[in-house]
Amino acid sequence: MNEEMVILAADDAAEAWVGAVGAGGVFLLLIVIVWQIAATWRARMLAAREEQHRQLAGK
């Protein structure tokens, strides 16, 4: 019976690690997605501002 308890405890610990790593991966994925959206938005704003400068310089 003690051997079963040890095995079950080891399985529970392994499942806990798998869950923690999985949750960390999901959060990391969300952070990367938000970062990429922000970087894309910033690049578009800079491109629009540069285009406005070109139009002003051409006048």
N, C-alpha and C positions, 0 to 999 in steps of 0.2 A: 504494500500500500504506500509506503514512503517513496518508493521509486516512481510510482504514478504521480504523486504530488510534486516531485522534483521535475518530472517531465512536463506536467501541466504548468508549473510555474515558469519553466523555461519557455514554453510556448507562449504564455501570456506576455512575457517580457519581449519576446521576438515580435509578437503582434503589436505591442506598444511601440516598438522601434519602427516597425513598418508604417504604422499610423502616423507617427511623428514625422518621419521622412516624407511620407506622402503629403501631409498637411504643409510641411515646409516647401515642398515642390510646388504645390498649388499657389501658395502665397508668393513664391519667387516668380512664377509664371505671371501672376497678376501684376506684380511690380514691374516686370519687363514690358508687359503690354501697356501699362499706363505710361511708363518712361518713353516708349516708342511713339505713342500718341502725342505726348508733350513735345518730343523732339520734332515730329512731323509738323505740328502746329507752329512751332517756333521757326522752322525753316520756311514755311509758307509766309509767315509774317515778315521775315527778313527779305524774302524775295519780293513781296508786295512793296515793301518800303524802298527797296533798291529800284524797282520799276518807277515808283513815284519820284525818286531823285532823278532818274534819267529823263522823265517827262519834264520836270522843272528845269533841268539843265538844258534841255532842247529848246525851251522857250526864249 
